[in-house]
Amino acid sequence: MDFEHPKDTALEGNNAFAAFLKSLGMPSNFDEPGANMSRFLDAADGHLDKSDV
C-alpha cells in the first residue's frame, strides 16, 4: 500500500480484483459479456434522480 500515492494503490487494487474475476471466468466489466450500457440507461430512465447523474 502506497500512502504517498493513493490513486496508484486504488488502481492496483482494481487491477487485482479484475484479475481475480477473470481467474474465475467472470467478466470484470460490462463490455466483456457484450452488455450495452445504453440499455441499462434506457431501463433506468424515469427511475433516476437526474441530479445524481
mmCIF file of the C-alpha atoms, coordinates in Angstrom:
data_MODEL
# 
_entry.id   MODEL 
# 
loop_
_atom_site.group_PDB 
_atom_site.id 
_atom_site.type_symbol 
_atom_site.label_atom_id 
_atom_site.label_alt_id 
_atom_site.label_comp_id 
_atom_site.label_asym_id 
_atom_site.label_entity_id 
_atom_site.label_seq_id 
_atom_site.pdbx_PDB_ins_code 
_atom_site.Cartn_x 
_atom_site.Cartn_y 
_atom_site.Cartn_z 
_atom_site.occupancy 
_atom_site.B_iso_or_equiv 
_atom_site.pdbx_formal_charge 
_atom_site.auth_seq_id 
_atom_site.auth_comp_id 
_atom_site.auth_asym_id 
_atom_site.auth_atom_id 
_atom_site.pdbx_PDB_model_num 
ATOM 1  C CA . MET A 1 1  ? 0.000   0.000   0.000   1.00 0.00 ? 1  MET A CA 1 
ATOM 2  C CA . ASP A 1 2  ? 1.421   3.354   -1.070  1.00 0.00 ? 2  ASP A CA 1 
ATOM 3  C CA . PHE A 1 3  ? 0.067   6.102   1.176   1.00 0.00 ? 3  PHE A CA 1 
ATOM 4  C CA . GLU A 1 4  ? 2.070   8.688   -0.777  1.00 0.00 ? 4  GLU A CA 1 
ATOM 5  C CA . HIS A 1 5  ? 0.195   7.788   -3.998  1.00 0.00 ? 5  HIS A CA 1 
ATOM 6  C CA . PRO A 1 6  ? -3.344  6.635   -3.113  1.00 0.00 ? 6  PRO A CA 1 
ATOM 7  C CA . LYS A 1 7  ? -4.505  6.705   -6.737  1.00 0.00 ? 7  LYS A CA 1 
ATOM 8  C CA . ASP A 1 8  ? -1.802  4.173   -7.661  1.00 0.00 ? 8  ASP A CA 1 
ATOM 9  C CA . THR A 1 9  ? -2.886  1.993   -4.732  1.00 0.00 ? 9  THR A CA 1 
ATOM 10 C CA . ALA A 1 10 ? -6.525  2.145   -5.841  1.00 0.00 ? 10 ALA A CA 1 
ATOM 11 C CA . LEU A 1 11 ? -5.640  1.282   -9.437  1.00 0.00 ? 11 LEU A CA 1 
ATOM 12 C CA . GLU A 1 12 ? -3.508  -1.642  -8.291  1.00 0.00 ? 12 GLU A CA 1 
ATOM 13 C CA . GLY A 1 13 ? -6.389  -2.952  -6.179  1.00 0.00 ? 13 GLY A CA 1 
ATOM 14 C CA . ASN A 1 14 ? -8.811  -2.540  -9.073  1.00 0.00 ? 14 ASN A CA 1 
ATOM 15 C CA . ASN A 1 15 ? -6.479  -4.430  -11.414 1.00 0.00 ? 15 ASN A CA 1 
ATOM 16 C CA . ALA A 1 16 ? -6.040  -7.201  -8.856  1.00 0.00 ? 16 ALA A CA 1 
ATOM 17 C CA . PHE A 1 17 ? -9.812  -7.555  -8.460  1.00 0.00 ? 17 PHE A CA 1 
ATOM 18 C CA . ALA A 1 18 ? -10.290 -7.670  -12.251 1.00 0.00 ? 18 ALA A CA 1 
ATOM 19 C CA . ALA A 1 19 ? -7.628  -10.402 -12.472 1.00 0.00 ? 19 ALA A CA 1 
ATOM 20 C CA . PHE A 1 20 ? -9.404  -12.328 -9.691  1.00 0.00 ? 20 PHE A CA 1 
ATOM 21 C CA . LEU A 1 21 ? -12.732 -12.151 -11.528 1.00 0.00 ? 21 LEU A CA 1 
ATOM 22 C CA . LYS A 1 22 ? -11.056 -13.247 -14.763 1.00 0.00 ? 22 LYS A CA 1 
ATOM 23 C CA . SER A 1 23 ? -9.463  -16.217 -12.934 1.00 0.00 ? 23 SER A CA 1 
ATOM 24 C CA . LEU A 1 24 ? -13.000 -17.320 -12.022 1.00 0.00 ? 24 LEU A CA 1 
ATOM 25 C CA . GLY A 1 25 ? -14.124 -16.926 -15.630 1.00 0.00 ? 25 GLY A CA 1 
ATOM 26 C CA . MET A 1 26 ? -16.310 -13.946 -14.771 1.00 0.00 ? 26 MET A CA 1 
ATOM 27 C CA . PRO A 1 27 ? -16.462 -10.655 -16.672 1.00 0.00 ? 27 PRO A CA 1 
ATOM 28 C CA . SER A 1 28 ? -14.859 -7.662  -14.999 1.00 0.00 ? 28 SER A CA 1 
ATOM 29 C CA . ASN A 1 29 ? -16.772 -5.004  -16.936 1.00 0.00 ? 29 ASN A CA 1 
ATOM 30 C CA . PHE A 1 30 ? -19.978 -4.546  -18.944 1.00 0.00 ? 30 PHE A CA 1 
ATOM 31 C CA . ASP A 1 31 ? -18.236 -4.840  -22.305 1.00 0.00 ? 31 ASP A CA 1 
ATOM 32 C CA . GLU A 1 32 ? -16.877 -8.362  -21.797 1.00 0.00 ? 32 GLU A CA 1 
ATOM 33 C CA . PRO A 1 33 ? -20.248 -10.150 -21.770 1.00 0.00 ? 33 PRO A CA 1 
ATOM 34 C CA . GLY A 1 34 ? -21.451 -7.884  -24.598 1.00 0.00 ? 34 GLY A CA 1 
ATOM 35 C CA . ALA A 1 35 ? -23.747 -5.753  -22.479 1.00 0.00 ? 35 ALA A CA 1 
ATOM 36 C CA . ASN A 1 36 ? -24.806 -2.424  -23.925 1.00 0.00 ? 36 ASN A CA 1 
ATOM 37 C CA . MET A 1 37 ? -24.779 0.330   -21.301 1.00 0.00 ? 37 MET A CA 1 
ATOM 38 C CA . SER A 1 38 ? -27.431 2.308   -23.185 1.00 0.00 ? 38 SER A CA 1 
ATOM 39 C CA . ARG A 1 39 ? -29.918 -0.498  -22.427 1.00 0.00 ? 39 ARG A CA 1 
ATOM 40 C CA . PHE A 1 40 ? -29.296 -0.034  -18.697 1.00 0.00 ? 40 PHE A CA 1 
ATOM 41 C CA . LEU A 1 41 ? -29.712 3.712   -19.008 1.00 0.00 ? 41 LEU A CA 1 
ATOM 42 C CA . ASP A 1 42 ? -32.934 3.283   -21.018 1.00 0.00 ? 42 ASP A CA 1 
ATOM 43 C CA . ALA A 1 43 ? -34.291 0.904   -18.365 1.00 0.00 ? 43 ALA A CA 1 
ATOM 44 C CA . ALA A 1 44 ? -33.400 3.348   -15.606 1.00 0.00 ? 44 ALA A CA 1 
ATOM 45 C CA . ASP A 1 45 ? -34.903 6.345   -17.389 1.00 0.00 ? 45 ASP A CA 1 
ATOM 46 C CA . GLY A 1 46 ? -37.561 7.833   -15.164 1.00 0.00 ? 46 GLY A CA 1 
ATOM 47 C CA . HIS A 1 47 ? -36.253 5.923   -12.145 1.00 0.00 ? 47 HIS A CA 1 
ATOM 48 C CA . LEU A 1 48 ? -33.170 8.031   -11.511 1.00 0.00 ? 48 LEU A CA 1 
ATOM 49 C CA . ASP A 1 49 ? -32.913 11.327  -9.763  1.00 0.00 ? 49 ASP A CA 1 
ATOM 50 C CA . LYS A 1 50 ? -31.373 13.393  -12.571 1.00 0.00 ? 50 LYS A CA 1 
ATOM 51 C CA . SER A 1 51 ? -29.395 15.435  -10.054 1.00 0.00 ? 51 SER A CA 1 
ATOM 52 C CA . ASP A 1 52 ? -27.409 12.273  -9.206  1.00 0.00 ? 52 ASP A CA 1 
ATOM 53 C CA . VAL A 1 53 ? -26.350 11.627  -12.797 1.00 0.00 ? 53 VAL A CA 1 
# 
